[in-house]
Amino acid sequence: MPEHYIGLMSGTSADSIDAALVSIGDDGDLDLLAWHEHPYPDDIKAAVRALAVSGADEIKRVMAVDQALGAQFAAAALAVVTQAELKPHQIEAIGSHGQTVRHQPNQAPRFSLQVGSPAMIAECTGITTVADFRTRDMAAGGQGAPLVPAFHETVFRHDGRNRAIVNVGGIANVTWLPGVPQQPTLGFDTGPGNTLLDAWCRRHTGQHYDHGGAWAASGEVLPALLATLLADAYFGSAAPKSTGFEYFNLAWLENALTAVTPAPAPQDVQATLAALTTTSIAQSLQALGQVDEIYVCGGGAHNPVLMTGLRAALAPVSVATTQDLGVPPDAVEACAFAWLAFRTLHRLPGNLPSVTGAAQAVILGAIWPGGTAPVMDVEDFSDGG
């Protein structure tokens, strides 16, 4: 009998929640039944981004965001249940990644912090909620990220074809799925995806992001600046590795810009940041070995400048989106956390040590039981506010 799960994902861009409702059959096959995008209110966006760096009264601010986001995640879950024409009691569990506000896997103390109160989600929806996925992998010595390659392996791996899945969210990551069954899946964060592009665009245009990459397309790539950015030690470091906005942020960019004279036009910096994303992804894939097919997911799949840059850098290998594999690019990560919730409830490991560097495969996540009637009316949050 198929079981229904919801996956909730908000990435480094901190602009919206992706909610996917899937069915998972006895054979493990997954079908996407509904997908919903729930935008963050502007005040929550600002509060989340402010938490990426240390500041005054941090504990109080992080708990305020935790509670506010819990309600937003709950609303996203109830909205996708309504869209699928189901009822909350028909859902086995919600898998919520939460919103990462700090990721520090390489220095003491090692931790990764996601907010979006799972207790609030379970209470508001009445649905069992699985969250806090990263910490068990880190306890086993891993980076705690990326976790989605395990889902990629299950859904997208193909015997005889070396496939790569490229997720271009706020941070970009790659998953290499070898066509030889005996070879392990590999994956890691390549560096910035959209996060620097979005932040630079907000500063200079007031827009949340560069729609269709139009502003980047109006500029020219600055080779010297690109070389300076690519010289950062992160790009040459060995996997397993993961990163976040606390590393690749405007302060990091501004440090590189101090060496550029005269000051470059903002649109040329934007074009160079797009080239940074595509070049770092391409270099990472080329270092992994032969790749026969590349499929892109995440918000970057809708940016023509990024897609054109990837195709140019990776030719003659074909570059498509995961839509060609049956999963919409915007829904992949949310589907992954629905699948991870399924793994947790069935007491199955959810990480890949070959990706995260953990000493062993472990069951991920903590469980907040549901079973009560929903206390939230989704109509109160239908505008995302």
PALO-144851 format. One record per residue: residue in one letter; x negated, y, z of N, C-alpha, C in turn. Coordinates in steps of 0.02 Angstrom, whole numbers, plus 50000, padded with zeros to 5 digits. Atoms other than C-alpha are relative to their C-alpha. Example, Ala and Ser with C-alpha at 12.3 -4.5 7.8 and 13.67 -1.06 7.14 Angstrom:
2
A499554994150000493854977550390499555006050000 S500424994149997493164994750357500395005550037 
// end
This chain:
385
M499584994050000500005000050000499565006250000 P500434994050001499195016749950500115004450062 E499984995349944498785028950089499875007049974 H500084993150021498895047750073499545003950048 Y500474996049962497505059450130499955006949969 I500134993150022497185078050120499285001750014 G500674997449990495465085650096500025007649998 L500044992749996495105103750146499285002149995 M500694997950010493555112650086499975007549990 S500174993150014492905130350098499245000449998 G500725000050009491155133150031499665006350024 T500414994549978489775145550058500275006849977 S499734993650025490675158749955500515003050048 A499534997749948491965159950096500555004449970 D499474996150031493355165949981500684996650001 S499355003550001494695152449988499904992950026 I499995007049979495175135150047500284995949942 D499755004850049495355121049920500314994250038 A499645005549968496645108049973500194994949947 A499845005350047496805091449882500384994550038 L499635005749972498095077849919499914994149953 V500165005950041497575060649858500344993950028 S499815006749977498175042849867499414995449989 I500555004850005496915029049899500314993150008 G499705006650001497435011449854499594994850038 D500355005449966496954994749930499344998349966 D500625001350036495624993149795499515005850005 G500454994349993494875009949844500075005249947 D499904995150053495455018849687500355006150026 L499734993649976495845037149715500365003649944 D499624996050048497185047249627500165006850031 L499844993349978497375066049643500735001449985 L499284998750008499215070149673500165007449997 A499874992849999499125088849707499385003750022 W500574995749981497875102949725500265007150010 H499774993349983498115120049803499405004350021 E500514995249979496985135249821500335005250045 H499724995649949497315145649977499495005650014 P500504994749992496415162649974499945002350072 Y500124997049935495625169850130500255007250000 P499884992849991496295186450193499325003750003 D500634996350004494985200150171499655000650068 D500324999249935494705202250359499644993650021 I500335006349984494285183850377499384999149958 K500605000250042493095184550229499435003950032 A500524995749971492165198850310499734997150065 A500215002849936492125190450480499554993849991 V500415005950013491435174150409499315002149975 R500644997950028490075182950310499575003350053 A500384996849946489575193050464499684994950045 L500285005149956489265176850558499404996349970 A500575003350031487935171250434499335002250030 V500614997549967486655181650530500165001550073 S499894998949929486415184050716500235007250013 G499754993449983487295198650798500305000050070 A499734999249933488105205150956500654996250009 D499375003249981489495195751045500184994249954 E499915005250050489255180750932500494994650021 I499575005549978490135167651038500745001949994 K499304997850004491735177751051500225000649927 R499814999250070491705181850865500094993349965 V499945006550034491405163950810500624996350022 M499405003449978492825157550918500635003349973 A499434996650031494005170850851500104997649929 V499965002450070493585165450673500224992749999 D499825007149996493735147050723500754999250006 Q499275000649990495525149450783500395002749940 A499654997150057496045160750640499964995349939 L500075004550056495355148650512500374993550010 G499615006049988496175133950597500715000749974 A499324998750025497855141750559500015000349924 Q500034999650072497325145450380499924993149968 F500085006850025496735127550352500644996050007 A499365003549991498355120950424500515002149947 A499544997550051499355132050307499844997149931 A500205002950064498345125750158500224992749995 A499805007150000498685107750209500754999249990 L499285000550007500555110450227500235002249931 A499814997850067500625119650061499894994549949 V500135005250050499845105149966500474994050012 V499495005249987501035092850054500655001949966 T499384997750033502505103349994499944999449924 Q500105000350072501765104249819500074992949974 A499965007150020501645085249813500694997050014 E499335002349982503465083949873499984994250049 L500055004949946502945073850025500155003550066 K499904997449932503185076050213499374998750041 P500615000949960501825077950345499924992950028 H500065006649970502245060950423499774994749949 Q500225004750051501795052750257499245000449987 I500724999050009499975058650269499634996450056 E500395003649950498735047250356499555004750039 A500474995549965497475060850394499795005749954 I500324994450034496715077350345499254999550013 G500724999449992494845078250314499815007249988 S500164992950006494265095950348499255001150008 H500714998349996492505101350307499895006050046 G500094993949963492785118150390499585005049961 Q500394994650031491875134250351499325000450034 T500684999649972489995133750375499825007350014 V500234993249982489375149050468499255000050017 R500725000349990487615142950506499774992849987 H500275006650016486575128450438499255000350010 Q500714999649981484865125450517499734992950009 P500195007049994484255107850477499254998850009 N500725001250004482375110650475499605003050058 Q500364997249944481925119950636500414999250063 A499665001149937482315117650818500355006350024 P499605006249998483665116950872500324998649933 R499695001950064484295107350720500764999750010 F499275000249993486145110450695500325002549936 S499594997350054487515114350571500695001450029 L499384997949966489045124050628500545001749949 Q499414998550041490735123650541500565002150047 V499434997749961492255133050606500644999049960 G499345001550028494115130950573500314994750042 S499805004449946494805122950729500404993849978 P499615006150017495295104750692500564998750049 A499455000749952496325104850852500605004149978 M499464995750026497335119250780500334996949939 I499725003250060497535110050614500464994350020 A499595005749979498165094250700500645002350035 E499424997649963499335104050813500515003349954 C499554996350044500055115050676500344995649948 T499745004250053500305101150549500324993650025 G499775006449976500645086050659499634994249968 I500365005150038499385076550550499314998850033 T500665001749974497855067250618499475003649958 T500514996050035496335077850574499314997550017 V500695002149993494555072150545499565005949980 A500434994350014493195085450553499324998850032 D500685000449971491415089050613499614994349967 F500305005550038490715077750476499235000250002 R500724999650009488925084050475499594997750060 T500435000849941488355081850654499764992850011 R500235006849989488285062750658499424998349954 D500575001150046487165062350504499375003450028 M500574996649972486035075150588499734996450062 A500215004049942486005064650747499584994049978 A500375005650028485355050550637499375002349963 G500614997450031483945061850576500085003149932 G499884997350066484775068250418500095007550000 Q499894992950009485055085550349500725002050015 G499304998549992486935084250374500335002349936 A499764997650065487125089350192499494998249947 P499295000150021487535087050055500324993250014 L499635006149986488865074350097500414997549941 V499565001850056489855074549935499694994949952 P500275005250045488595063649836500254992950013 A499735006749987489295048249924500664999049963 F499375000250038490985052349846499854999749925 H500205000250071490155055849678499814992949980 E500225006850015489355038649686500594995349990 T499425004450003491025030049717500445001349939 V499514998150052492035039649587499695000749931 F500284998050065490825044749450499424995649975 R500575003950023489405032049443500214995249944 H499845003950060489315022349279499394995749983 D500555004550017488245006949246499765001349929 G500294999250066487065009749102499915007349979 R500074993050017487165028849102499755003850061 N500254995749946486125040549209500405006549998 R499574994049997487375053849260499765004750055 A500134995049948487115069949355500645004050011 I499454995749981488485079249447499705006350030 V500264993649976488105097749474500575003950030 N499494995849968489145107149600499725007050008 V500214993049995488985125949581500525003750042 G499614996049954489815133349735499585006050021 G500444994749975489035146749844499284997949996 I500645003350009487545135249855500104994449948 A499955005250051487195123449709499674993650025 N500325006449985486825105049731500094995249942 V499995004950053486475090549616500044993050030 T499985007149984486865071949626499784996249939 W500245004250055485885059749518500264993050011 L499685006649996486865043749485499674995549948 P500365004150049485685031149406500454994549971 G499615005250034486385018749280499804993050019 V500235006649976485405004549360500254999050071 P499685000949934486384997549508499514999750059 Q500475000849945484814993949611499695006650022 Q500304993649982484245012049609500475004250043 P499574996149955484875023549748500225006549969 T499764993350017485915039049720499565005150036 L500394994649971484925054949751500415006549996 G499664993550003485545072549789499715004850050 F500254994849955485085088949870500255006849976 D499854993150018485425107649871499435002849958 T500524997250044484495116149728499845007250018 G500114993049984484685133849796500655003949989 P499394996150008485905148149765500404998049939 G499545000950057487425144949656500325006649984 N499664993650010488655159249664499885005050056 T500014995749941488215166449834499655006749989 L500354993750013486935179449777500365003949945 L499624996650053487935183349620500605003750030 D499414997049969489485186749726499805006050044 A500204994749953488565197049858499755006249963 W500274994450039487655207749730500575003649963 C499424997150034489285210349634500425004150048 R499614996249950490215215749792499665006650016 R500364993949981488855228249834500055005349946 H500074995050053488795236649664500645001349961 T499384998950037490555234649592500615000350046 G499425000349956491675232149743500454994049987 Q499615005950015492355216249664499734994050039 H500215005849961492315199749758499534995549961 Y500445004250041491475190849613500005002749929 D500104997850069490895193449434500464995849955 H499505003850036492455187849340499754998149930 G500225002550064491965176949193499275001449984 G500714998550012490145182149216499895006149956 A500044994450048490525198049116499465005050018 W500504995049979489415209449220499304997349988 A500655003050013487945197349211499855000049925 A500105000250073488215195949023499815006849972 S500164993350024488025214849008499285001950015 G500694998549982486265214249081499504995649964 E500545003950029484595207049031499604996750055 V500405003549951483575194049123499325003350006 L500664997049987482005201349204499514994450016 P500435005849990480645188049182499565000450063 A500454999449942479485195049316500394998950065 L499605001049940480875195849446500204992750007 L499815007049997481465178449400499424995750024 A500595003949978479695171649422499875001050074 T500094998749928479575180049593500504996250041 L499495003549963481205172649650499874992450000 L500125007250006480755155149587499374997850038 A500615001749963479095156049680500144998550073 D499835001649931480025154049845499874992650014 A500205006849983479425138449935500574995049997 Y499445004749999481175130949944500054996249934 F499905003250065481235127449758499504994449986 G500515005250011479625117349760499984994750054 S500025004849945479985107949921500344993549980 A499745006650016480375089449917500674998750034 A499385002349968482075081849952499834994650051 P499344996849990482995078550063499945007250023 K500004992949980483385096950080500695002949989 S499364996550004484875108250107499895007050025 T500104993049983485115126750128500685003550003 G499374996349993486415140550148499895007549992 F500024992750008486825159050145499555003350051 E500454997149951485795161850302499295000449974 Y500664999750031484265158750191500035004249936 F499944996550064484785164450016500545005450007 N499534994549990485585181250053499715006449972 L500234993750030485415199550004499345002350030 A500654998149971483975202150126499444996449964 W500505003950038483025188350035499895003149931 L500064996850065483395196549868499655006850004 E500304993449992482945213949929499254999750012 N500715000849989481255207749987499634999149934 A500305000950065480885202049810500035006349958 L499914994050040481535218249735499515005650019 T500474994849980480275228649834499395000249955 A500595000350043478925222849713500165002049928 V499794998350069479915228249558500045007549993 T499984992850015479575245749492500015001149925 P499514996349962480465255449432500584995550021 A499435004049976482055249449520500424997749940 P499635002550058482985238249397500745001950002 A499284998850004484755241449337500374994350034 P499645005349964486015231849445500234994349955 Q499765005350044486715222449295499434995549977 D500575004250018484965216449250499824995350058 V500105004449942484755209649426500524994549999 Q499475005150003486435200849406499844994849947 A500185004750052485865193049243499434995550023 T500575003949975484255187449328500224995050053 L499755004749950485205179749473500374994149968 A499685005550037486245169749349499464995349973 A500555004250025484615163749271499664996250056 L500285003649942483965159349444500414993750015 T499575005849987485455147949472499904994649948 T500045005150052485345139249304499304997049995 T500685002550006483445137849301499834995350058 S500165004349943483315130649477500384993449995 I499635006250010484675117949437499654995749947 A500325003650055483835113149272499334996950022 Q500645002549977482125111349352500094994150048 S499865005549954482855100349489500204993749964 L499785005850038483705088949365499434996949960 Q500565002550040482165087549255499504996250043 A500465003449954481145082349407500264993250022 L499715006249977482345068249447499894994249951 G500095005250050482035058849285500515000649945 Q499564999850058483055054349133500735000950021 V499284998949989484835061049134500344999649932 D499655000950063486045055548998500615004649994 E499384996050000487595065549049500005004550061 I499964995349944487875080849158500715002750004 Y499324997649989489545085849233499995005250056 V500024994449953489825102349324500675000650034 C499394998649962491085105849461499875006150044 G500064993949960491415120249582500185006149959 G499804993850033491795138349542499565001849941 G500454998450055490275139849430500194997049934 A499775003150062491105128449304500425004649959 H499574995250036492215143349257499615006249979 N500414994250018490765155449231499644998649934 P500315001550065490305155749045499255001349998 V500724998550000488605163649080499614994350031 L500345005649969488125149649198500034993749957 M499935006050042488795135949085499565000549938 T500434999150058487915143248933499264999350019 G500695000549977486305144849032499804992850015 L500155007049986486405126849092499924996049936 R500055003850063486725120248917499365001749963 A500634998150033485245130048848499404996950035 A500575002549963484085124448987499944992449998 L499995007349995484605106148981500094996549932 A499935003050067484795103448792499424995149989 P499395001950036484965091148710500504996050042 V499535003849959485845082848859500675003750001 S499344996950000487715085948854500185002550070 V499784997049937488425097248991500755001349993 A499284999150000490295095849023500225001450072 T499754999349931491405097849177500314993450021 T499715006249975492115084349289500724999049977 Q499355001050030493785087349204499974994249950 D500095005550048493105075349072499984993250034 L500005006249962492965062249208500644999150040 G499345000849970494745065049267500125003750065 V499914996249939494465076549416499875007449985 P500114992950013494705095549399499405002650039 P500604997649967493095104849441500125003250068 D499864996649937493925114849580500224995350055 A499715004649951494615099449667499504994750025 V500465005549985493065088249677499824999850074 E500235000249931492435093549848500574998850049 A499435001349957494155093849928500194992649997 C499875007250006494465076249859499494996050041 A500525003649963492805071049936500144999750074 F499875000149929493345076150110500644996350018 A499445004749991495005067150090499734992950003 W500315006750003493975051750044499584998650063 L500395000949939492805054550193500454998750060 A499525001349946494315055250310500234992749997 F499825007150009494865038450237499454995550026 R500565004049976493125031550271499964999950076 T500044999549927493155037750450500534995850034 L499465003849969494855030450492499924992549991 H500105007250012494345013750416499324997750026 R500645001649968492705014150514499474997849950 L500505001250052491625014650359499525005949997 P500484994450002490025024850341500165004749942 G499844995050050490165040950242499405003649972 N500604996550025488375047050217499584995449957 L500505003750039486995041650098499315001950027 P500674998349975485295040850185499515002149946 S500454998050055484445042250015500095007249980 V499854993050015485245059550000499835004550059 T500084995549943485245066750176499364998950039 G500605001649962483695058150245500144996950067 A499835003349937484635050050389499674993150004 A500335006449990483865034450464500454994249979 Q499535005350016485435024450427500675002949979 A499324998050016487185025250358500424999850063 V499604999449939488415030850493500715002149983 I499314997650006490265033850517500005007450019 L500024992849990490535052550504500655002550032 G499414996449979491725064350590500264998250069 A499635001049938492755066150747500745000549983 I499285000750016494635062850756500425003750052 W499504996749958496005074050824500684997049981 P499385003550019497595063350829500585004749986 G499394996350015499205069850754500594996650035 G499435003649974500905062050777500545004350029 T499474995549976501855077350835500325003549941 A499664996350054503075087650734499595006349985 P500364993950018502265102050638500305006150037 V499764994049966502365118550731499925006249956 M500114994450045501905129350581500494999849943 D499594999350060503065135650446499555002649945 V500464998150053502035136050287500205006549965 E499784993950033503105150250220499695006250032 D500314994349967502295161650349499325001649971 F500684999150026500645159350258499984999349924 S499965001250072501235158050078499605004949960 D500404995150037500275173750029499274999750019 G500695000649978498665167750110499835004550058 G500154995349947498825180650248500214997850067 
// end
